[in-house]
């Protein structure tokens, strides 16, 4: 992500997970319009998982988002080392800024059990949540 951000030339960045299905131009528009209209500093796209109707337990942990590049450029080194915790870093950067969620009702994420053998999916989920939890703890320590 950090390398892509460095090479990007636009003022607004959009991040999308590579394993989403059902994305439409309307979804892209819904993510970017609040930024273009200066209504927010970051949008979070809330999607469905195949097994769940909506992933609302941790809706701020989403790979679908749009942000102003200027807000995250000073944090590229931190972002580069965060792994799957990138969403936590982006949320922390925007904690004092305006954030809006957007429902992407036709977009789904293919879960790892559909993409990998059982043992690889479990290992992948453990690694992902370990990186997310590690970044969450580091952010939490700063504020306690």
Secondary structure, 3 states (H helix, E strand, C coil): CHHHHHHCCCCEEEECCCCEECCCHHHHHHHHHHHHCCCCCEEEEEEEECCECCCCCCCCCCCCEEEEHHHHHHHHHHHHCCHHHHHHHHHHHCCCCCEEEEEEEEEEECCHHHHCCHHHHHHHHHHHHHHHHHHHHHHHHHHC
